[in-house]
Amino acid sequence: MKYLKIDNNKGYFRLVSDETSWIEIDKIDKDSLLSLLKLAGRSDEFKMDEYQDELLQNPAHNIIYKNIFLKFNDFIENKTRFKDSVESTYKPALEKYKIEID
């Protein structure tokens, strides 16, 4: 499902599956970014329109969309590596407390 898109020279995002719920990218706040990050982390179906400078005529939308797209694209490409790193970091603690619980 697409969560970031470029349309009519502006960037948009959404947090729900409703096709009419697109919000201009310059209205994004930290809570919305965190929600999008959670969606990207949980789903293999997280889609974004490719960033293209010439498609975003609004300078604020261009800067915001570019930065969000690049960060999320990096996160999605390295999601497995991040997950493996977190699991290996906390593996000893998980094993220790699992034994104590059993």
N, C-alpha and C positions, 0 to 999 in steps of 0.2 A: 504494500500500500504506500502511496506517495504522501510524504509529510512536508516536503519543501518543494515549492514550485516557482517558476518564473512565468508570469502572464501579464500581458499589456505593459511591458517595461517595468514591472514591479516584482518584488519578491514576496512570497506568501508562505505561511506555515499553518499547520493544523495539529490538534491534539486528539481529535476524534475521527471516526471513520465517515462522518457525515460530509458529503461532497460540497455542502453549502457553508461549511464552517471555516473557510479560509480567512486568515487574519494577516494584515500587512506586516511584513517582517520588522518594520521599525517599531512595532508595538510589542515586540517580544521582551519578556522579563526573565529574571533568573529562575523563577519557578517553572515557566514554560520551557526554558532550556533544559532544566533538570528532567522534566517530563519527557521531552523529546529524547534525551540521552537514555532514559530508562527504556523507552520504546525501541530505540536503536539497539540497545543491549539485549533485549529479550527476543526480538524478532529478526528473522532472516529476510523478512519481506519489507524492511524499511527502505523506501526509495526516495530519491531526491533528483530534481532536475539538475543536470550538469551546469556548473557555473560557467557563464559566458558573459564577459564584460560588456559586449555590445548589446546584449539583450536587456540589461538593467540600466535604464537611462537616469533613474533617480539616484543621485550620488549616495545618499544615506542607505538606500536599499542595496546598492552595489557593494558598499563596504561591509555591511552587516551580513548579507547573504554570502559573500565571498568567504568571510572568516568562519561563519558557521559551517558552510559546505566543506571547507578544507579540514576543519577539526573533526567533523562527523565522519567524513570520508576516511580520514586516518584512523579514527576509532573503529569504524566498521571493518576496515582492512586488517586491523591488528587485534580484533576482538578475541580470537582464539588465544593469541599470545598473552593478552592481558589476563584472560581467565586462567590460563595455565600458571601464570606468574602468581596470581592471588592464591590459587589452590596450593602451590608449592610453598608459599610463604607461611600459610596457616596450617599446613598438613600436620606438623608435629603437635600443635595444640589440639587439633581435631582428634588425632589418634589418642592423645593423652586423656582427654576428657571423655572420649567414647569408652575407653577402658574403665574409667571411674564410674560411669553411668551404668555400664553393663554389670 
